[in-house]
Amino acid sequence: MRQGYEERPSRFDGAVVWTWTPSARPARTVLPDGCMDLIWTGGRIVVAGPDTRAFRVAPSDRGPSAAIRFAPGTAPALLGVPAHELRDDRVELAALWPGGLVRRLTERIDRAADPAAALERLALDRAAETAPPDPLTAAVADGLRRGRTVGQTAAQVGLGPRQLHRRSLAAFGYGPKTLARVLRLQRALALVRSGLPYAEAAAVAGCADQAHLAREMRDLAGTTLGAYFAPGEDAAAGANSDTPQPSGSRTTA
C-alpha cells in the first residue's frame, strides 16, 4: 500500500477526493485553502471547517483517512450549516446530522473496499436531496482567485459590500477579503512549486512583492517560505497540488 497523500478529481462538481495513509513522517499540518472537507478516519466522519490559519492534525486523527474536499462555498448547502459556524474547527458529522443516520453511513464506509469512493457516493446522494449552493459563490470565489478586488467582485455579482460580506460568511466561513488572501497564498505556493522564484510567484499571484508574500505565509501558514519548501519535506503529501481546488494538507516534521 502506498504511503502518504493522494488525490483525484471527484464526480462531485469542483470537489477533490483524497486519501492519507500514514508514513514515517510524524504529523500533518493543513494550510488554509478556502475549502471544507468531509473526512472518514478511524470509524468516524468529521467535517473540517474553513481555516483561517494552519491547522495541526491531532495525533488521534493521524491514521488512514479518506475524504472529499469541496470547492469553496459548496459544502454548507450539503451539510445544512453556515460555514462560519465551523470556522477553524473540526466537528463530528453526528453533531450536524441525526446520530442514527451517521452511524449507518459510517458503518457503510467502514465496510467499503474503497472508503474514498463510498464517501464520495455519500456526498453525491446527499446533494441529490438538498438545495444547491448559493449560485453567487462560485462567481465570487472565481473573481477573487483571479485577483479582483472585493469591490470589483461585489460589482461583478451585483451585491453591495455588506451583502457580499454576509453571503461570504455563510458560504466560505469568512469575509471576501480573507478568502482573497487565502486563495492568493495558495496560488503563490502552486507557482513556486511549478518552478517560479519566490519574487516572480508573488508578483503573478497578486502580492505587492516577495516581502508581502512572506508576511502572508507567516500570518496564514505559521511558517516561512524557506521552511515550507525545505529539501526533505514531503511535497507530495503536502497536497497544494495544481488542482482546481488545491488541498491545504501537507506533511511536516
Secondary structure, DSSP 8 states (H G I E B T S, - for coil): ---EEEEEE-SSTT-EEEEEE--SS-EEEE---S-EEEEEETTEEEEE---SS-EE--GGG-S-EEEEEE-TTSHHHHHTS-GGGGTT-EEEGGGTS-HHHHHHHHHHHHH-SSHHHHHHHHHHHHHHHS----TTHHHHHHHHHTT--HHHHHHHHT--HHHHHHHHHHHHSS-HHHHHHHHHHHHHHHHHHTT--HHHHHHHHT-SSHHHHHHHIIIIISS-HHHHT-TTS-TTTS---SSSS---EEEE-
